[in-house]
Amino acid sequence: CLSRLSPQDCLQWRLWDSQDWFNMTNKLIEIEKMLCGNRVEEAYDTLQILLKQEPTNSQAWYLLGNLFRRHQMWGDAINAYNQAKLIEPDGPAAIAIEAIYDILRYRNTDLINP
């Protein structure tokens, strides 16, 4: 998902020079690696620091939502995705929110007692 992030997109949030954009992209990639390597606490701590520095970073909010979703913390995940969606309405957060609602609405009628 980070491959679609371009310097032009970053300029919409605030004026960054290319070095800042490069550093931010590297931080996000490192956080994704932490999540893939099941280093969840480290990823969470790094995301918290990043979001204090860059509260309008939709990719960081999206990754935080992914972290919460992996641990079935549905409310926290939806809140993080909503933050990402406010910043980047056309981003992937809207689809992730709907996916959570689909999970929460699921009912297996075969397992319900009559």
Biotite code that builds the C-alpha atoms (Angstrom):
import biotite.structure as struc

atoms = struc.array([
    struc.Atom([0.000, 0.000, 0.000], chain_id="A", res_id=1, res_name="CYS", atom_name="CA", element="C"),
    struc.Atom([2.943, 2.348, 0.481], chain_id="A", res_id=2, res_name="LEU", atom_name="CA", element="C"),
    struc.Atom([4.011, 2.051, -3.141], chain_id="A", res_id=3, res_name="SER", atom_name="CA", element="C"),
    struc.Atom([1.154, 4.341, -4.179], chain_id="A", res_id=4, res_name="ARG", atom_name="CA", element="C"),
    struc.Atom([2.287, 7.107, -1.806], chain_id="A", res_id=5, res_name="LEU", atom_name="CA", element="C"),
    struc.Atom([4.012, 9.817, -3.788], chain_id="A", res_id=6, res_name="SER", atom_name="CA", element="C"),
    struc.Atom([5.707, 13.080, -2.850], chain_id="A", res_id=7, res_name="PRO", atom_name="CA", element="C"),
    struc.Atom([2.776, 14.911, -4.471], chain_id="A", res_id=8, res_name="GLN", atom_name="CA", element="C"),
    struc.Atom([0.383, 13.170, -2.058], chain_id="A", res_id=9, res_name="ASP", atom_name="CA", element="C"),
    struc.Atom([2.521, 14.193, 0.888], chain_id="A", res_id=10, res_name="CYS", atom_name="CA", element="C"),
    struc.Atom([2.445, 17.821, -0.240], chain_id="A", res_id=11, res_name="LEU", atom_name="CA", element="C"),
    struc.Atom([-1.323, 17.812, 0.259], chain_id="A", res_id=12, res_name="GLN", atom_name="CA", element="C"),
    struc.Atom([-0.846, 17.216, 3.988], chain_id="A", res_id=13, res_name="TRP", atom_name="CA", element="C"),
    struc.Atom([1.972, 19.761, 4.433], chain_id="A", res_id=14, res_name="ARG", atom_name="CA", element="C"),
    struc.Atom([4.998, 21.020, 2.611], chain_id="A", res_id=15, res_name="LEU", atom_name="CA", element="C"),
    struc.Atom([7.744, 18.483, 2.941], chain_id="A", res_id=16, res_name="TRP", atom_name="CA", element="C"),
    struc.Atom([11.045, 18.419, 1.191], chain_id="A", res_id=17, res_name="ASP", atom_name="CA", element="C"),
    struc.Atom([12.053, 15.173, -0.491], chain_id="A", res_id=18, res_name="SER", atom_name="CA", element="C"),
    struc.Atom([14.258, 14.082, 2.429], chain_id="A", res_id=19, res_name="GLN", atom_name="CA", element="C"),
    struc.Atom([11.363, 14.326, 4.899], chain_id="A", res_id=20, res_name="ASP", atom_name="CA", element="C"),
    struc.Atom([9.150, 12.332, 2.547], chain_id="A", res_id=21, res_name="TRP", atom_name="CA", element="C"),
    struc.Atom([11.844, 9.679, 2.167], chain_id="A", res_id=22, res_name="PHE", atom_name="CA", element="C"),
    struc.Atom([12.325, 9.404, 5.953], chain_id="A", res_id=23, res_name="ASN", atom_name="CA", element="C"),
    struc.Atom([8.565, 9.136, 6.570], chain_id="A", res_id=24, res_name="MET", atom_name="CA", element="C"),
    struc.Atom([8.171, 6.442, 3.928], chain_id="A", res_id=25, res_name="THR", atom_name="CA", element="C"),
    struc.Atom([11.054, 4.485, 5.467], chain_id="A", res_id=26, res_name="ASN", atom_name="CA", element="C"),
    struc.Atom([9.436, 4.724, 8.915], chain_id="A", res_id=27, res_name="LYS", atom_name="CA", element="C"),
    struc.Atom([6.141, 3.399, 7.560], chain_id="A", res_id=28, res_name="LEU", atom_name="CA", element="C"),
    struc.Atom([7.888, 0.544, 5.762], chain_id="A", res_id=29, res_name="ILE", atom_name="CA", element="C"),
    struc.Atom([9.769, -0.340, 8.962], chain_id="A", res_id=30, res_name="GLU", atom_name="CA", element="C"),
    struc.Atom([6.485, -0.386, 10.906], chain_id="A", res_id=31, res_name="ILE", atom_name="CA", element="C"),
    struc.Atom([4.951, -2.708, 8.299], chain_id="A", res_id=32, res_name="GLU", atom_name="CA", element="C"),
    struc.Atom([7.957, -5.018, 8.697], chain_id="A", res_id=33, res_name="LYS", atom_name="CA", element="C"),
    struc.Atom([7.474, -5.001, 12.477], chain_id="A", res_id=34, res_name="MET", atom_name="CA", element="C"),
    struc.Atom([3.834, -6.006, 12.035], chain_id="A", res_id=35, res_name="LEU", atom_name="CA", element="C"),
    struc.Atom([4.744, -8.761, 9.575], chain_id="A", res_id=36, res_name="CYS", atom_name="CA", element="C"),
    struc.Atom([7.418, -9.986, 11.988], chain_id="A", res_id=37, res_name="GLY", atom_name="CA", element="C"),
    struc.Atom([4.870, -10.094, 14.832], chain_id="A", res_id=38, res_name="ASN", atom_name="CA", element="C"),
    struc.Atom([6.718, -7.342, 16.723], chain_id="A", res_id=39, res_name="ARG", atom_name="CA", element="C"),
    struc.Atom([3.386, -5.812, 17.658], chain_id="A", res_id=40, res_name="VAL", atom_name="CA", element="C"),
    struc.Atom([4.369, -3.878, 20.787], chain_id="A", res_id=41, res_name="GLU", atom_name="CA", element="C"),
    struc.Atom([7.324, -2.301, 19.014], chain_id="A", res_id=42, res_name="GLU", atom_name="CA", element="C"),
    struc.Atom([5.107, -1.381, 16.055], chain_id="A", res_id=43, res_name="ALA", atom_name="CA", element="C"),
    struc.Atom([2.488, 0.107, 18.385], chain_id="A", res_id=44, res_name="TYR", atom_name="CA", element="C"),
    struc.Atom([5.069, 2.208, 20.246], chain_id="A", res_id=45, res_name="ASP", atom_name="CA", element="C"),
    struc.Atom([6.620, 3.415, 16.996], chain_id="A", res_id=46, res_name="THR", atom_name="CA", element="C"),
    struc.Atom([3.202, 4.322, 15.583], chain_id="A", res_id=47, res_name="LEU", atom_name="CA", element="C"),
    struc.Atom([2.339, 6.290, 18.723], chain_id="A", res_id=48, res_name="GLN", atom_name="CA", element="C"),
    struc.Atom([5.557, 8.305, 18.401], chain_id="A", res_id=49, res_name="ILE", atom_name="CA", element="C"),
    struc.Atom([5.018, 8.829, 14.679], chain_id="A", res_id=50, res_name="LEU", atom_name="CA", element="C"),
    struc.Atom([1.420, 9.987, 15.157], chain_id="A", res_id=51, res_name="LEU", atom_name="CA", element="C"),
    struc.Atom([2.510, 12.498, 17.807], chain_id="A", res_id=52, res_name="LYS", atom_name="CA", element="C"),
    struc.Atom([4.975, 13.915, 15.275], chain_id="A", res_id=53, res_name="GLN", atom_name="CA", element="C"),
    struc.Atom([2.662, 13.631, 12.264], chain_id="A", res_id=54, res_name="GLU", atom_name="CA", element="C"),
    struc.Atom([-0.993, 13.493, 13.384], chain_id="A", res_id=55, res_name="PRO", atom_name="CA", element="C"),
    struc.Atom([-2.198, 13.964, 9.799], chain_id="A", res_id=56, res_name="THR", atom_name="CA", element="C"),
    struc.Atom([-0.404, 10.909, 8.422], chain_id="A", res_id=57, res_name="ASN", atom_name="CA", element="C"),
    struc.Atom([-3.221, 8.744, 7.055], chain_id="A", res_id=58, res_name="SER", atom_name="CA", element="C"),
    struc.Atom([-0.933, 5.777, 6.381], chain_id="A", res_id=59, res_name="GLN", atom_name="CA", element="C"),
    struc.Atom([0.146, 5.688, 10.039], chain_id="A", res_id=60, res_name="ALA", atom_name="CA", element="C"),
    struc.Atom([-3.499, 5.785, 11.187], chain_id="A", res_id=61, res_name="TRP", atom_name="CA", element="C"),
    struc.Atom([-4.294, 2.999, 8.714], chain_id="A", res_id=62, res_name="TYR", atom_name="CA", element="C"),
    struc.Atom([-1.442, 0.844, 10.055], chain_id="A", res_id=63, res_name="LEU", atom_name="CA", element="C"),
    struc.Atom([-2.634, 1.477, 13.608], chain_id="A", res_id=64, res_name="LEU", atom_name="CA", element="C"),
    struc.Atom([-6.099, 0.318, 12.547], chain_id="A", res_id=65, res_name="GLY", atom_name="CA", element="C"),
    struc.Atom([-4.553, -2.826, 11.064], chain_id="A", res_id=66, res_name="ASN", atom_name="CA", element="C"),
    struc.Atom([-2.734, -3.495, 14.322], chain_id="A", res_id=67, res_name="LEU", atom_name="CA", element="C"),
    struc.Atom([-5.957, -3.188, 16.322], chain_id="A", res_id=68, res_name="PHE", atom_name="CA", element="C"),
    struc.Atom([-7.887, -5.292, 13.809], chain_id="A", res_id=69, res_name="ARG", atom_name="CA", element="C"),
    struc.Atom([-5.348, -8.112, 14.077], chain_id="A", res_id=70, res_name="ARG", atom_name="CA", element="C"),
    struc.Atom([-6.107, -8.248, 17.803], chain_id="A", res_id=71, res_name="HIS", atom_name="CA", element="C"),
    struc.Atom([-9.870, -8.015, 17.319], chain_id="A", res_id=72, res_name="GLN", atom_name="CA", element="C"),
    struc.Atom([-10.005, -4.637, 19.017], chain_id="A", res_id=73, res_name="MET", atom_name="CA", element="C"),
    struc.Atom([-12.814, -3.609, 16.697], chain_id="A", res_id=74, res_name="TRP", atom_name="CA", element="C"),
    struc.Atom([-13.719, -0.248, 18.240], chain_id="A", res_id=75, res_name="GLY", atom_name="CA", element="C"),
    struc.Atom([-10.119, 0.959, 18.351], chain_id="A", res_id=76, res_name="ASP", atom_name="CA", element="C"),
    struc.Atom([-9.573, -0.267, 14.795], chain_id="A", res_id=77, res_name="ALA", atom_name="CA", element="C"),
    struc.Atom([-12.635, 1.601, 13.512], chain_id="A", res_id=78, res_name="ILE", atom_name="CA", element="C"),
    struc.Atom([-11.531, 4.774, 15.321], chain_id="A", res_id=79, res_name="ASN", atom_name="CA", element="C"),
    struc.Atom([-8.038, 4.606, 13.781], chain_id="A", res_id=80, res_name="ALA", atom_name="CA", element="C"),
    struc.Atom([-9.457, 3.869, 10.327], chain_id="A", res_id=81, res_name="TYR", atom_name="CA", element="C"),
    struc.Atom([-11.874, 6.789, 10.688], chain_id="A", res_id=82, res_name="ASN", atom_name="CA", element="C"),
    struc.Atom([-8.938, 9.093, 11.424], chain_id="A", res_id=83, res_name="GLN", atom_name="CA", element="C"),
    struc.Atom([-7.231, 7.840, 8.254], chain_id="A", res_id=84, res_name="ALA", atom_name="CA", element="C"),
    struc.Atom([-10.452, 8.270, 6.284], chain_id="A", res_id=85, res_name="LYS", atom_name="CA", element="C"),
    struc.Atom([-10.859, 11.881, 7.458], chain_id="A", res_id=86, res_name="LEU", atom_name="CA", element="C"),
    struc.Atom([-7.366, 12.678, 6.208], chain_id="A", res_id=87, res_name="ILE", atom_name="CA", element="C"),
    struc.Atom([-7.540, 10.642, 2.987], chain_id="A", res_id=88, res_name="GLU", atom_name="CA", element="C"),
    struc.Atom([-11.199, 9.979, 2.026], chain_id="A", res_id=89, res_name="PRO", atom_name="CA", element="C"),
    struc.Atom([-10.262, 7.928, -1.049], chain_id="A", res_id=90, res_name="ASP", atom_name="CA", element="C"),
    struc.Atom([-7.737, 5.755, 0.819], chain_id="A", res_id=91, res_name="GLY", atom_name="CA", element="C"),
    struc.Atom([-8.067, 2.128, 1.903], chain_id="A", res_id=92, res_name="PRO", atom_name="CA", element="C"),
    struc.Atom([-9.526, 2.910, 5.343], chain_id="A", res_id=93, res_name="ALA", atom_name="CA", element="C"),
    struc.Atom([-13.134, 3.088, 4.123], chain_id="A", res_id=94, res_name="ALA", atom_name="CA", element="C"),
    struc.Atom([-12.948, -0.468, 2.798], chain_id="A", res_id=95, res_name="ILE", atom_name="CA", element="C"),
    struc.Atom([-11.313, -1.660, 6.030], chain_id="A", res_id=96, res_name="ALA", atom_name="CA", element="C"),
    struc.Atom([-14.122, -0.112, 8.086], chain_id="A", res_id=97, res_name="ILE", atom_name="CA", element="C"),
    struc.Atom([-16.742, -1.903, 6.002], chain_id="A", res_id=98, res_name="GLU", atom_name="CA", element="C"),
    struc.Atom([-14.829, -5.175, 6.378], chain_id="A", res_id=99, res_name="ALA", atom_name="CA", element="C"),
    struc.Atom([-14.979, -4.837, 10.164], chain_id="A", res_id=100, res_name="ILE", atom_name="CA", element="C"),
    struc.Atom([-18.700, -4.114, 10.054], chain_id="A", res_id=101, res_name="TYR", atom_name="CA", element="C"),
    struc.Atom([-19.167, -7.212, 7.865], chain_id="A", res_id=102, res_name="ASP", atom_name="CA", element="C"),
    struc.Atom([-17.341, -9.283, 10.484], chain_id="A", res_id=103, res_name="ILE", atom_name="CA", element="C"),
    struc.Atom([-19.424, -7.844, 13.307], chain_id="A", res_id=104, res_name="LEU", atom_name="CA", element="C"),
    struc.Atom([-22.710, -8.383, 11.436], chain_id="A", res_id=105, res_name="ARG", atom_name="CA", element="C"),
    struc.Atom([-21.952, -12.006, 10.543], chain_id="A", res_id=106, res_name="TYR", atom_name="CA", element="C"),
    struc.Atom([-24.323, -14.569, 11.975], chain_id="A", res_id=107, res_name="ARG", atom_name="CA", element="C"),
    struc.Atom([-24.217, -18.287, 11.320], chain_id="A", res_id=108, res_name="ASN", atom_name="CA", element="C"),
    struc.Atom([-27.869, -19.314, 11.599], chain_id="A", res_id=109, res_name="THR", atom_name="CA", element="C"),
    struc.Atom([-26.907, -23.004, 11.516], chain_id="A", res_id=110, res_name="ASP", atom_name="CA", element="C"),
    struc.Atom([-25.301, -22.615, 14.947], chain_id="A", res_id=111, res_name="LEU", atom_name="CA", element="C"),
    struc.Atom([-28.193, -20.765, 16.609], chain_id="A", res_id=112, res_name="ILE", atom_name="CA", element="C"),
    struc.Atom([-30.441, -22.882, 18.847], chain_id="A", res_id=113, res_name="ASN", atom_name="CA", element="C"),
    struc.Atom([-34.124, -22.955, 17.828], chain_id="A", res_id=114, res_name="PRO", atom_name="CA", element="C"),
])
